[in-house]
Amino acid sequence: MAQAYEPDKAGGFTGELQYELRRADGELVRWTVVIAPDKARVRPGPAAAPALTMKLGVADFVRMAGRDLDPGKALLTGRIDIEGDLAVAARLGEMFGQPGAL
């Protein structure tokens, strides 16, 4: 995900994104994407102050990353839950090299 980051599409956003991924066995795993002006990096663990938190299953995350699941459809059907800055959520696809994604 960090390699796909396109700084020019971030609209000046810097901060943290948090992914709360639920495994098939129910275990919750948190990952943080730290967005800087020129790059993004991913680290395991919770974000200190996430601008946006996305909650979804690991399988759905993989399907969205592989473009097999439309993020907008996932949101509307309750497969993903988001909390925080919706303007950032709307730009995520562009920020990470996908057209019009969540």
C-alpha positions in Angstrom: 0.0 0.0 0.0 2.8 2.4 0.8 4.4 1.8 -2.5 1.2 2.7 -4.4 0.9 6.1 -2.5 0.8 9.1 -4.9 1.6 12.2 -2.8 0.3 14.6 -5.5 -3.2 13.1 -5.1 -3.3 13.6 -1.3 -4.6 17.1 -1.5 -2.1 18.2 1.2 -3.3 15.5 3.7 -0.8 14.3 6.2 -1.6 12.1 9.2 -2.6 8.6 10.1 -5.1 6.1 8.7 -6.0 3.1 10.8 -7.2 -0.2 9.5 -8.9 -2.5 12.0 -9.0 -5.9 10.3 -10.9 -8.8 11.6 -9.5 -12.2 10.9 -11.7 -15.3 10.2 -11.1 -16.5 13.8 -12.4 -13.1 15.1 -9.1 -11.7 16.2 -8.8 -7.9 15.5 -5.5 -6.7 14.0 -4.7 -3.0 13.7 -2.4 -1.5 11.1 -1.5 2.2 10.6 -0.7 4.0 7.4 1.4 7.1 8.1 1.0 9.7 5.4 3.8 12.3 5.0 4.0 15.0 2.4 6.3 12.9 0.2 5.6 9.2 1.1 3.5 6.8 3.1 4.6 4.0 5.4 2.7 1.1 7.0 3.3 -0.2 10.4 1.6 -2.8 12.6 -0.4 -1.5 15.6 -2.9 1.2 16.3 -2.6 4.9 15.2 -2.1 7.5 17.9 -4.7 9.9 16.4 -6.1 8.5 13.2 -7.8 10.9 10.8 -9.8 8.0 9.5 -10.4 4.4 10.8 -11.6 1.7 8.5 -13.1 -1.5 10.0 -13.4 -4.6 7.9 -12.6 -8.2 7.5 -9.2 -9.3 6.2 -10.8 -11.1 3.3 -12.7 -7.9 2.3 -9.5 -5.8 2.6 -7.7 -8.2 0.2 -10.6 -8.2 -2.2 -10.7 -4.4 -2.2 -6.9 -4.2 -2.7 -7.2 -6.6 -5.6 -10.1 -4.5 -7.0 -12.5 -7.4 -6.7 -14.7 -5.5 -4.2 -15.9 -2.0 -4.9 -15.2 0.1 -1.7 -18.4 2.1 -2.2 -20.5 -1.1 -2.5 -18.7 -2.5 0.6 -19.6 0.6 2.6 -23.3 0.6 1.5 -23.7 -3.1 2.3 -22.0 -2.8 5.7 -18.9 -4.8 4.9 -16.8 -1.8 5.8 -17.3 0.8 8.5 -15.5 4.1 8.5 -15.0 6.7 11.2 -13.4 10.0 10.9 -12.7 12.4 8.1 -15.0 11.5 5.2 -13.2 13.8 2.8 -10.1 11.8 3.3 -12.0 8.6 2.8 -13.3 9.9 -0.5 -9.7 10.5 -1.7 -8.2 7.2 -0.6 -8.5 5.5 -4.0 -6.8 8.3 -5.8 -4.1 8.6 -3.1 -3.2 4.9 -3.6 -3.5 4.6 -7.4 -7.1 3.5 -7.8 -9.7 5.6 -9.6 -12.7 6.7 -7.6 -12.2 4.3 -4.7 -13.0 4.7 -1.0 
